[in-house]
């Protein structure tokens, strides 16, 4: 798998792709199936092999000349939490920036992490019955606290936990009145209250005296921060500290995309300059078939079948059951077909100023085919799109 990764990365570098995004994962997905609360019980094999993004990023820079490297994403709750993660990123940038001519950026996508089991061993579990009931909403608040610590340490602050994010749960944190009522009822029972509380203060996860990470004087201009969250409050809060861009999912609805752009234009940290559409990479599956020996119609039919098989397997593994509507929705947002069709879909679905994060079928163990798809995309699809946009 690593041989395939480096083959594809070096191919992407030669072709002129802008950023190579690496998914990070931790701990065995197969083993977690035996846990009392398995998160992805139907996934076959391991979710990912990159357990140390900084190391793989440095090796990726060494093997390439122009492409930049990003994480999609690092969980700042796992692997020691936000303090340890901030140290790792600072150290990586210190080493990466030692060459004064180095200009390639490290794009650090960070989030709470999609798979909870990867953070549980690090204490990210409910600590009492109230937290247990509130957990779906509370986990997002833990990310806010961790994000506060992570960003302020990368900024160079001296920090202690009396200065970090306060978690206070109210109705606004929950999706329904019933969800909030369940938490209120448990608070009455557990805390011995006489009436349901309108706000519930949650003790901090991270308690520490003054600290500052080392190295302190790394080249911060080589750091790009991208948050993997659709929570408007998180996007706004993180940008009170440093410029933090945002990810979107391939199945994000257009109205959410536009609302995010409007919000980020208002809240994006001033040190990052004016918000641009390219600051939110538009993730899209790419099922391109430009295989020789096939007619355009045959290429199109083959791409449709490849997409159906891959997306069906993906959602089945992720959720345990194939949801036809979700697979259909994902297919509607994917780029599927021959060169002409994929070019037309790019023009139709994306704003001319969008930046597309092309997610090729990396589940495919035929690495040569993946490289051919990337080559066809950059050498045939991209020129076609650019020509049509310029006319």
C-alpha positions as CSV (number, residue, x, y, z in Angstrom):
1,X,0.0,0.0,0.0
2,X,2.8,2.4,0.8
3,X,4.5,1.6,-2.5
4,X,1.2,2.4,-4.2
5,X,0.9,5.6,-2.3
6,X,4.4,6.9,-3.3
7,X,3.9,5.8,-6.9
8,X,0.7,7.8,-7.1
9,X,2.1,10.7,-5.2
10,X,5.1,11.0,-7.5
11,X,2.8,10.7,-10.5
12,X,0.6,13.5,-9.0
13,X,3.7,15.7,-8.5
14,X,4.8,15.2,-12.1
15,X,1.3,16.0,-13.4
16,X,1.0,19.3,-11.4
17,X,-1.6,18.5,-8.8
18,X,-1.5,21.2,-6.1
19,X,-1.8,19.3,-2.8
20,X,-1.5,15.6,-1.9
21,X,-4.1,15.0,0.9
22,X,-3.4,12.1,3.2
23,X,-6.0,10.4,5.4
24,X,-4.8,9.6,8.9
25,X,-6.2,6.8,10.9
26,X,-5.3,5.0,14.2
27,X,-5.6,1.6,15.7
28,X,-7.0,-1.6,14.1
29,X,-10.4,-1.3,12.6
30,X,-10.7,-5.1,12.5
31,X,-9.9,-5.4,16.2
32,X,-12.4,-2.7,17.2
33,X,-15.2,-4.9,15.8
34,X,-14.9,-6.9,19.0
35,X,-15.4,-3.8,21.2
36,X,-18.6,-3.3,23.2
37,X,-19.6,-0.4,21.0
38,X,-17.9,-0.9,17.6
39,X,-18.0,2.2,15.4
40,X,-17.6,0.6,12.0
41,X,-18.6,-3.0,12.6
42,X,-19.0,-3.9,8.8
43,X,-15.8,-2.4,7.5
44,X,-13.5,-5.1,5.9
45,X,-9.8,-4.5,6.6
46,X,-8.2,-1.4,8.0
47,X,-9.4,2.1,7.4
48,X,-6.0,3.5,6.8
49,X,-2.3,3.0,7.3
50,X,-1.0,6.5,8.0
51,X,-0.7,6.7,11.8
52,X,1.9,9.5,11.9
53,X,1.1,12.2,9.4
54,X,4.2,14.4,10.2
55,X,6.6,11.5,9.3
56,X,4.8,10.6,6.1
57,X,4.5,14.3,5.2
58,X,8.3,14.7,5.5
59,X,9.0,11.6,3.4
60,X,6.4,12.8,0.9
61,X,8.2,16.2,0.6
62,X,11.6,14.4,0.1
63,X,10.3,12.4,-2.8
64,X,8.6,15.2,-4.7
65,X,9.5,18.7,-6.0
66,X,6.4,20.8,-6.3
67,X,3.3,19.2,-4.7
68,X,2.3,20.4,-1.2
69,X,1.1,17.9,1.4
70,X,-2.0,18.0,3.6
71,X,-3.8,15.9,6.2
72,X,-7.4,15.0,5.7
73,X,-7.6,14.8,8.6
74,X,-5.6,14.6,11.8
75,X,-7.7,13.9,14.9
76,X,-6.6,16.3,17.6
77,X,-8.4,14.2,20.2
78,X,-6.3,11.1,19.5
79,X,-2.6,10.4,19.9
80,X,-2.1,12.4,23.1
81,X,-4.5,15.2,22.4
82,X,-4.1,18.8,21.2
83,X,-0.9,19.6,23.1
84,X,1.0,16.6,21.6
85,X,-0.4,17.3,18.2
86,X,0.6,21.0,18.3
87,X,4.2,19.9,19.2
88,X,4.3,17.4,16.3
89,X,3.1,20.0,13.8
90,X,5.6,22.7,15.1
91,X,8.4,20.2,14.9
92,X,7.5,19.1,11.4
93,X,7.5,22.7,10.2
94,X,10.8,23.4,11.9
95,X,12.4,20.6,10.0
96,X,10.6,21.3,6.7
97,X,11.5,24.9,6.8
98,X,15.2,24.6,7.5
99,X,15.9,25.0,3.8
100,X,15.4,28.8,3.3
101,X,14.3,28.2,-0.3
102,X,11.5,25.8,0.8
103,X,8.1,27.4,-0.2
104,X,5.8,24.3,-0.1
105,X,3.2,24.5,2.6
106,X,2.0,21.9,5.1
107,X,-1.8,21.9,5.0
108,X,-3.0,20.6,8.4
109,X,-6.6,19.5,8.2
110,X,-7.8,18.7,11.7
111,X,-11.0,17.5,13.4
112,X,-12.4,15.5,16.2
113,X,-11.9,12.4,14.0
114,X,-14.7,10.5,12.2
115,X,-14.2,7.2,14.2
116,X,-14.7,7.5,17.9
117,X,-12.8,4.4,18.8
118,X,-9.5,6.0,17.8
119,X,-9.9,8.6,20.6
120,X,-11.4,6.5,23.4
121,X,-8.1,5.1,24.7
122,X,-7.0,8.7,25.2
123,X,-9.8,9.4,27.7
124,X,-12.3,10.8,25.2
125,X,-15.2,9.0,26.8
126,X,-18.2,10.1,28.9
127,X,-17.1,10.6,32.5
128,X,-20.5,10.5,34.2
129,X,-24.2,9.8,33.3
130,X,-24.9,13.3,32.2
131,X,-22.0,13.3,29.7
132,X,-23.2,9.8,28.5
133,X,-26.6,11.2,27.6
134,X,-25.2,14.4,26.1
135,X,-22.3,12.7,24.3
136,X,-23.3,13.3,20.6
137,X,-23.4,17.0,21.3
138,X,-20.7,17.1,23.9
139,X,-18.1,15.5,21.6
140,X,-18.3,18.6,19.4
141,X,-17.6,20.8,22.4
142,X,-14.6,18.7,23.3
143,X,-13.3,19.5,19.8
144,X,-13.8,23.2,20.5
145,X,-11.8,23.0,23.7
146,X,-9.1,21.0,22.0
147,X,-9.1,23.3,18.9
148,X,-8.6,26.3,21.2
149,X,-5.5,24.7,22.8
150,X,-4.1,23.4,19.5
151,X,-4.3,26.7,17.7
152,X,-3.1,28.9,20.5
153,X,-0.1,26.8,21.1
154,X,0.7,26.8,17.4
155,X,0.4,30.6,17.5
156,X,3.1,30.6,20.2
157,X,1.1,31.4,23.3
158,X,1.9,30.6,26.8
159,X,-1.3,28.9,28.0
160,X,-2.9,27.2,31.0
161,X,-6.3,25.6,31.2
162,X,-8.0,28.3,33.2
163,X,-7.8,30.3,29.9
164,X,-9.2,27.7,27.6
165,X,-12.7,27.1,26.1
166,X,-15.6,26.8,28.6
167,X,-18.1,24.1,27.7
168,X,-21.6,25.0,28.7
169,X,-24.5,22.9,27.3
170,X,-27.8,24.6,26.5
171,X,-30.7,23.8,24.2
172,X,-28.9,25.2,21.2
173,X,-26.3,22.4,21.4
174,X,-28.9,19.7,20.6
175,X,-30.9,18.7,17.5
176,X,-34.2,18.3,19.2
177,X,-36.2,19.4,22.3
178,X,-36.3,15.7,23.4
179,X,-32.5,15.3,23.2
180,X,-32.1,18.3,25.4
181,X,-34.8,17.2,27.8
182,X,-33.1,13.8,28.2
183,X,-29.9,15.6,29.3
184,X,-31.8,17.9,31.6
185,X,-33.6,14.9,33.2
186,X,-30.3,13.1,33.8
187,X,-28.8,16.3,35.3
188,X,-31.7,16.6,37.7
189,X,-31.2,13.0,38.8
190,X,-27.4,12.9,38.9
191,X,-26.8,16.3,40.4
192,X,-29.8,16.2,42.8
193,X,-31.4,19.3,41.3
194,X,-35.0,20.5,42.0
195,X,-35.7,21.7,38.5
196,X,-34.3,21.1,35.0
197,X,-31.3,23.4,34.4
198,X,-31.2,25.8,31.5
199,X,-27.5,25.5,31.2
200,X,-25.1,22.7,32.3
201,X,-21.4,23.5,32.9
202,X,-19.1,20.6,31.9
203,X,-15.6,20.4,33.5
204,X,-12.6,20.8,31.2
205,X,-11.1,17.7,29.5
206,X,-7.6,19.2,29.6
207,X,-6.2,20.7,32.8
208,X,-2.7,22.0,32.9
209,X,-0.5,24.9,34.3
210,X,1.4,27.3,32.1
211,X,3.1,25.7,29.1
212,X,4.5,26.6,25.7
213,X,5.4,24.2,22.9
214,X,8.9,23.9,21.5
215,X,10.1,24.6,18.9
216,X,8.7,28.2,19.1
217,X,10.3,29.8,16.0
218,X,9.3,27.6,13.2
219,X,8.2,29.1,9.8
220,X,4.5,29.7,10.4
221,X,4.1,31.0,6.8
222,X,4.4,27.4,5.7
223,X,1.4,26.3,7.7
224,X,-2.2,26.2,6.3
225,X,-4.9,25.2,8.8
226,X,-8.2,23.6,7.6
227,X,-10.9,22.5,10.0
228,X,-13.0,19.4,9.3
229,X,-16.3,20.6,10.8
230,X,-19.5,21.9,9.4
231,X,-20.5,23.5,12.8
232,X,-20.9,27.2,12.1
233,X,-20.0,28.0,15.7
234,X,-16.7,26.0,15.5
235,X,-15.8,27.6,12.2
236,X,-16.4,31.0,13.7
237,X,-14.7,30.3,17.0
238,X,-11.5,28.8,15.5
239,X,-11.1,31.9,13.3
240,X,-10.9,34.2,16.4
241,X,-7.5,32.6,17.0
242,X,-5.8,31.9,13.6
243,X,-6.9,31.8,9.9
244,X,-8.6,28.4,9.6
245,X,-10.1,27.3,6.3
246,X,-12.7,24.5,6.1
247,X,-13.4,21.2,4.4
248,X,-16.6,20.0,2.9
249,X,-17.8,16.5,2.2
250,X,-18.6,15.3,-1.3
251,X,-22.3,14.9,-0.4
252,X,-22.6,18.4,1.1
253,X,-25.7,20.1,-0.2
254,X,-25.2,23.2,-2.4
255,X,-27.1,25.5,0.0
256,X,-24.7,24.5,2.8
257,X,-21.7,25.2,0.6
258,X,-23.0,28.7,-0.3
259,X,-24.0,29.5,3.4
260,X,-20.5,28.4,4.5
261,X,-18.8,30.8,1.9
262,X,-21.0,33.6,3.1
263,X,-20.2,33.0,6.7
264,X,-16.5,32.5,6.2
265,X,-16.3,35.8,4.2
266,X,-17.4,37.5,7.4
267,X,-15.5,35.5,10.1
268,X,-12.2,34.4,8.4
269,X,-9.3,35.6,10.5
270,X,-7.9,38.9,9.1
271,X,-4.4,37.5,9.1
272,X,-5.5,35.1,6.3
273,X,-6.6,37.9,4.0
274,X,-9.9,38.0,2.2
275,X,-11.8,34.7,2.0
276,X,-11.7,33.0,-1.4
277,X,-13.9,30.2,-2.7
278,X,-10.7,28.0,-3.1
279,X,-10.2,28.2,0.7
280,X,-12.9,25.5,1.0
281,X,-11.7,22.6,-1.2
282,X,-14.6,20.9,-2.9
283,X,-14.2,17.2,-2.3
284,X,-15.4,14.9,-5.1
285,X,-15.1,11.3,-6.0
286,X,-13.6,10.9,-9.5
287,X,-14.5,7.8,-11.5
288,X,-12.8,8.5,-14.8
289,X,-12.4,6.0,-17.6
290,X,-10.1,6.9,-20.4
291,X,-8.9,3.4,-21.0
292,X,-7.5,2.7,-24.5
293,X,-9.4,0.3,-26.7
294,X,-12.8,1.4,-25.6
295,X,-15.2,3.7,-27.4
296,X,-16.4,6.8,-25.5
297,X,-19.7,5.0,-24.8
298,X,-17.9,1.9,-23.5
299,X,-15.7,4.1,-21.3
300,X,-18.8,5.8,-19.9
301,X,-20.6,2.6,-19.2
302,X,-17.5,1.1,-17.5
303,X,-17.1,4.3,-15.3
304,X,-20.7,4.1,-14.2
305,X,-20.2,0.5,-13.2
306,X,-17.0,1.2,-11.4
307,X,-18.6,4.0,-9.5
308,X,-21.6,1.9,-8.5
309,X,-19.4,-0.9,-7.2
310,X,-17.1,1.4,-5.3
311,X,-19.7,3.7,-3.8
312,X,-21.9,0.8,-2.8
313,X,-19.0,-1.0,-1.1
314,X,-18.0,2.2,0.6
315,X,-21.4,3.0,2.2
316,X,-22.0,-0.7,3.0
317,X,-18.7,-0.8,4.9
318,X,-19.4,2.5,6.6
319,X,-22.9,2.0,7.7
320,X,-23.5,-1.8,7.5
321,X,-26.2,-1.6,5.0
322,X,-26.4,-0.2,1.5
323,X,-28.7,2.8,1.6
324,X,-29.7,3.3,-2.1
325,X,-30.6,6.9,-1.6
326,X,-27.3,7.7,0.0
327,X,-25.4,5.9,-2.7
328,X,-27.4,7.7,-5.3
329,X,-26.7,11.0,-3.6
330,X,-23.0,10.3,-3.5
331,X,-23.1,9.3,-7.2
332,X,-24.8,12.5,-8.1
333,X,-22.0,14.5,-6.5
334,X,-19.2,12.3,-8.0
335,X,-17.5,12.9,-11.3
336,X,-18.3,9.8,-13.4
337,X,-17.7,9.0,-17.0
338,X,-15.3,9.5,-19.9
339,X,-13.1,12.5,-20.4
340,X,-15.9,14.6,-22.1
341,X,-18.5,13.7,-19.5
342,X,-16.2,14.5,-16.5
343,X,-15.2,17.8,-18.0
344,X,-18.9,18.7,-18.5
345,X,-19.7,17.7,-14.9
346,X,-16.9,19.8,-13.5
347,X,-18.2,22.9,-15.4
348,X,-21.8,22.3,-14.5
349,X,-21.3,21.6,-10.8
350,X,-18.5,23.8,-9.6
351,X,-18.0,27.6,-9.6
352,X,-15.1,28.6,-11.8
353,X,-13.2,29.8,-8.7
354,X,-13.7,26.5,-6.8
355,X,-10.7,24.3,-6.0
356,X,-11.5,20.6,-6.5
357,X,-10.1,18.0,-4.2
358,X,-10.2,15.0,-6.6
359,X,-10.7,11.7,-4.7
360,X,-9.8,9.0,-7.2
361,X,-10.7,5.4,-6.5
362,X,-7.8,4.8,-4.1
363,X,-9.6,1.7,-2.9
364,X,-8.5,0.2,-6.2
365,X,-5.4,-1.9,-5.7
366,X,-4.4,-1.5,-9.3
367,X,-2.1,1.4,-8.8
368,X,-1.2,1.6,-12.5
369,X,-4.8,2.2,-13.3
370,X,-5.1,4.9,-10.6
371,X,-2.1,6.7,-12.1
372,X,-3.6,6.4,-15.6
373,X,-6.8,8.0,-14.3
374,X,-4.9,10.9,-12.7
375,X,-3.0,11.4,-15.9
376,X,-6.1,11.5,-18.0
377,X,-7.7,13.9,-15.6
378,X,-4.8,16.4,-15.7
379,X,-3.8,15.9,-19.4
380,X,-7.2,15.6,-21.0
381,X,-10.0,16.8,-18.6
382,X,-8.3,19.8,-17.1
383,X,-7.3,21.4,-20.5
384,X,-10.8,20.8,-21.8
385,X,-12.4,22.5,-18.7
386,X,-10.0,25.5,-18.9
387,X,-10.6,25.9,-22.6
388,X,-14.3,26.0,-22.2
389,X,-14.2,28.4,-19.2
390,X,-12.0,30.8,-21.2
391,X,-14.3,30.9,-24.2
